[in-house]
Amino acid sequence: MAKKFYNIEKISNRMTGWIGTPQSVILHTLFFAGCFILPFYGVKIEDVLLVLTTAVSLEAIYLAIFIQMTVNRTSESLEEVQEDVKELGEEVEDISDDIEDIQEDEEEDAKTKITLENIETDLQKLLGDVEHLKKISNGKM
């Protein structure tokens, strides 16, 4: 059963795609021109108009169905795109959070570097003071 619907859908998709082609315009033009030429070959104009009116009405019904099918497919496609955009938005938020975390880490690293440089400077001063005290104590002894 699903296969039958798949085949019908496949055929209707092909027809929907074909309707908007130049070949379709040419075929329709030839059909309508042919209908209006028939009275010159002895066909009653009433019969031509009856068949033509019926054919045009049926075609309008099928065109409306094809248009609705296209709208439905487009709506489904837009829903999928909307979901993809939503997921991308969430991923962008995650990346933004990661960037903020990295910036915070860099700020902490910069503070740590400054603190370490200050400690190193203080240690160098202390070493200098210790050396100076050693010299002083070595000189007195």
C-alpha positions in Angstrom: 0.0 0.0 0.0 2.8 2.4 0.9 4.5 1.6 -2.4 1.4 2.6 -4.3 1.3 5.9 -2.6 5.0 6.4 -3.2 4.5 5.7 -6.9 1.5 8.1 -7.1 3.6 10.8 -5.2 6.5 10.2 -7.5 4.3 10.7 -10.6 2.6 13.7 -9.2 6.0 15.3 -8.3 7.1 14.8 -11.9 3.9 16.3 -13.3 4.2 19.2 -10.9 7.7 19.9 -12.1 6.7 19.5 -15.7 3.7 21.9 -15.5 6.0 25.0 -15.2 8.2 24.2 -18.2 8.3 25.8 -21.6 7.2 22.4 -23.1 4.0 22.5 -21.1 3.2 26.0 -22.4 3.8 24.8 -26.0 1.6 21.7 -25.5 -1.2 23.7 -24.0 -1.0 26.4 -26.7 -1.1 23.7 -29.4 -4.1 22.0 -27.6 -6.1 25.2 -27.4 -5.3 26.3 -30.9 -6.3 22.8 -32.1 -9.6 23.0 -30.3 -10.4 26.3 -32.0 -9.4 24.9 -35.5 -11.8 21.9 -35.1 -14.9 23.9 -36.2 -13.2 24.4 -39.6 -13.2 20.7 -40.0 -16.9 20.2 -39.4 -17.0 19.7 -35.6 -19.8 21.7 -34.0 -18.6 24.7 -32.1 -20.9 23.7 -29.2 -19.2 20.3 -28.9 -15.7 22.0 -29.0 -16.7 24.5 -26.3 -18.2 21.7 -24.2 -15.1 19.6 -24.4 -12.8 22.6 -24.0 -14.7 23.9 -21.0 -14.6 20.5 -19.3 -10.9 20.0 -20.0 -10.0 23.5 -18.7 -12.1 22.9 -15.6 -10.5 19.6 -14.9 -7.0 21.1 -15.5 -7.8 23.9 -13.1 -8.7 21.4 -10.4 -5.5 19.4 -11.0 -3.4 22.6 -11.0 -4.9 23.6 -7.7 -4.0 20.2 -6.3 -0.4 20.5 -7.7 -0.1 23.9 -6.2 -1.3 22.7 -2.8 1.2 19.8 -3.0 4.0 22.2 -3.7 2.9 24.4 -0.8 2.8 21.4 1.5 6.3 20.3 0.4 7.7 23.8 0.8 6.1 24.0 4.3 7.7 20.8 5.3 11.0 22.0 3.9 10.7 25.3 5.8 10.0 23.4 9.0 13.2 21.4 8.6 15.1 24.6 7.8 13.6 26.2 10.9 14.7 23.3 13.1 18.2 23.5 11.6 18.3 27.2 12.3 17.2 26.6 15.9 19.9 24.0 16.3 22.5 26.3 14.8 21.3 29.1 17.2 21.9 26.8 20.1 25.3 25.8 18.9 26.2 29.5 18.4 25.1 30.1 22.0 27.3 27.3 23.2 30.3 28.7 21.2 29.6 32.1 22.7 29.7 30.6 26.2 32.9 28.8 25.3 34.4 32.1 24.1 33.4 33.8 27.3 35.0 31.0 29.3 38.2 31.3 27.3 38.3 35.0 27.8 37.8 34.6 31.6 40.6 32.0 31.6 42.8 34.4 29.7 42.1 37.2 32.2 42.8 34.8 35.1 46.0 33.7 33.3 47.0 37.4 32.9 46.4 38.0 36.6 48.4 34.9 37.5 51.2 36.0 35.3 51.3 39.5 36.9 51.2 37.9 40.4 54.1 35.5 39.4 56.1 38.4 38.0 55.6 40.3 41.3 56.6 37.3 43.3 59.7 36.9 41.1 60.6 40.5 41.6 60.2 40.2 45.3 62.3 37.0 45.4 65.0 38.8 43.4 65.0 41.6 45.9 65.1 39.1 48.8 68.0 37.3 47.1 69.7 40.6 46.7 69.1 41.4 50.4 70.3 37.9 51.4 73.5 38.4 49.3 74.0 41.8 50.8 73.5 40.4 54.3 76.0 37.5 53.6 78.5 40.1 52.4 78.0 42.1 55.5 78.2 39.1 57.8 81.2 37.7 56.0 82.9 41.1 56.3 82.4 41.3 60.1 83.6 37.8 60.8 
